[in-house]
Amino acid sequence: MGGVELDPIADKLLKTVRKELGYREKGGQHTKFGHWYAERVQDPQYKDAPWCDMFIAWAADKAGIGEYVGQFAWTPSHAVWFIEQGAWTKKPEPGALVFFDWRGGKSYKGVDHVGIVERVEGGKIHTIEANVDRVWLKRKVRDTDKVVGYGLPRVVQANAERTEIRETEHPFPLRERADKPGSNPLDLIGTPVALLLLIVVTTVVIAFRLAGRRRGHHRHGPWNEPSAQPEIERIGPQYVMRSPVPTQPGPPPRESVAAGAPRRRRPYDPQP
């Protein structure tokens, strides 16, 4: 491998597929890999279907890394899976799945073959591929002009582990109170309910005060009428107290005079 240290996923996958080098399909495209896949998905049509991707699914399952490599029979779907996993790249590396479009297209929609990169040397990729020359499982040396992209199982694993960590994270536990909740009435002070109640009471009090001031501006009540000072009026030789506002309309009350007493002249009586 030229001194390149493989990641565990690539190492397991390559060790498994190397053991199958030289395998040749039986008549009518029948392979053990197609039979395995057909039983797995409960669909007999895959028993005699093109098997380049079904071989990779079989090898990944045998190595115990199927969840990171993906298990497909249709190569465009397999490419899309790597793209959705955030594990798609244009740079080859050992253990990567390489997707080809023999027409030279660069879209996943045109993918029609897949293999496994064994090593990269001199601008070429050395691969292990199934269904080569329609019958063989063998090594190939490929140029990269027909390559659409590479799927990286190690990145799929790394992303899955980060997702699992995020899903299992928990906040730090709250410190337990020494006393039981609700044992102290003062515990309610500062709670959202108490603060809301305080705001409502304060608003009502201010509203009543403003309403009282508006009413007092237009008319005086019995508690704030100005006190009337009695006026002093001179009537003849005497001074009498007279209210500035008579309590009842009409002429002044008549004075009572004792029988036989001389009648006192009033200022408004006609002159004799």
DADA-V189294 format. One record per pair of residues at least 6 apart in sequence whose ideal C-beta (glycine too) atoms are under 6 Angstrom apart, sorted by sequence separation. I is the first residue (numbers start at 1). J is the second residue. D is the distance in whole Angstrom. If there is no record, write none. Layout:
BEGIN
i & j & d
I & J & D
I & J & D
END
This chain:
BEGIN
i & j & d
25 & 31 & 5
38 & 44 & 5
60 & 66 & 4
72 & 78 & 4
82 & 88 & 5
132 & 138 & 5
188 & 194 & 5
257 & 263 & 6
119 & 126 & 5
130 & 137 & 5
232 & 239 & 6
233 & 240 & 6
38 & 46 & 4
70 & 78 & 6
117 & 125 & 5
118 & 126 & 5
37 & 46 & 5
38 & 47 & 5
60 & 69 & 4
101 & 110 & 4
233 & 242 & 5
101 & 111 & 6
117 & 127 & 6
118 & 128 & 6
70 & 81 & 5
128 & 139 & 6
129 & 140 & 5
230 & 241 & 5
231 & 242 & 5
34 & 46 & 5
35 & 47 & 5
99 & 111 & 5
115 & 127 & 4
116 & 128 & 5
34 & 47 & 5
100 & 113 & 4
127 & 140 & 5
230 & 243 & 6
231 & 244 & 5
57 & 71 & 4
115 & 129 & 4
99 & 114 & 5
126 & 141 & 6
127 & 142 & 6
228 & 244 & 5
34 & 51 & 5
37 & 54 & 4
97 & 114 & 6
98 & 115 & 5
124 & 141 & 6
125 & 142 & 5
30 & 48 & 6
33 & 51 & 5
29 & 48 & 4
53 & 72 & 5
54 & 73 & 5
98 & 117 & 5
28 & 48 & 5
31 & 51 & 5
34 & 54 & 6
53 & 73 & 5
79 & 99 & 5
33 & 54 & 5
96 & 117 & 5
33 & 55 & 5
36 & 58 & 5
53 & 75 & 5
94 & 117 & 6
33 & 58 & 4
53 & 78 & 6
92 & 117 & 5
94 & 119 & 6
46 & 73 & 6
80 & 108 & 6
92 & 120 & 5
79 & 108 & 4
76 & 108 & 6
79 & 111 & 5
76 & 109 & 6
92 & 125 & 5
76 & 111 & 5
75 & 111 & 5
111 & 148 & 5
75 & 114 & 5
17 & 59 & 5
104 & 146 & 6
106 & 148 & 6
16 & 59 & 5
102 & 146 & 6
16 & 62 & 5
100 & 146 & 5
16 & 63 & 4
101 & 148 & 5
98 & 147 & 6
99 & 148 & 5
13 & 63 & 6
99 & 149 & 6
12 & 63 & 4
98 & 150 & 6
12 & 65 & 6
96 & 150 & 4
97 & 151 & 4
9 & 65 & 6
96 & 152 & 5
92 & 150 & 6
9 & 68 & 6
90 & 149 & 6
52 & 113 & 6
53 & 114 & 5
88 & 149 & 5
89 & 150 & 5
52 & 114 & 6
89 & 152 & 6
87 & 151 & 6
87 & 152 & 5
87 & 155 & 4
82 & 151 & 3
87 & 156 & 5
85 & 156 & 5
86 & 159 & 6
55 & 130 & 4
52 & 130 & 5
51 & 130 & 6
52 & 131 & 4
51 & 131 & 5
50 & 131 & 6
13 & 95 & 6
10 & 94 & 5
69 & 153 & 5
10 & 95 & 2
68 & 153 & 4
6 & 94 & 6
68 & 156 & 5
68 & 157 & 5
17 & 116 & 6
25 & 135 & 5
17 & 128 & 5
24 & 135 & 5
24 & 136 & 6
23 & 137 & 4
20 & 137 & 5
1 & 119 & 6
9 & 153 & 5
9 & 154 & 5
7 & 154 & 5
9 & 157 & 6
END
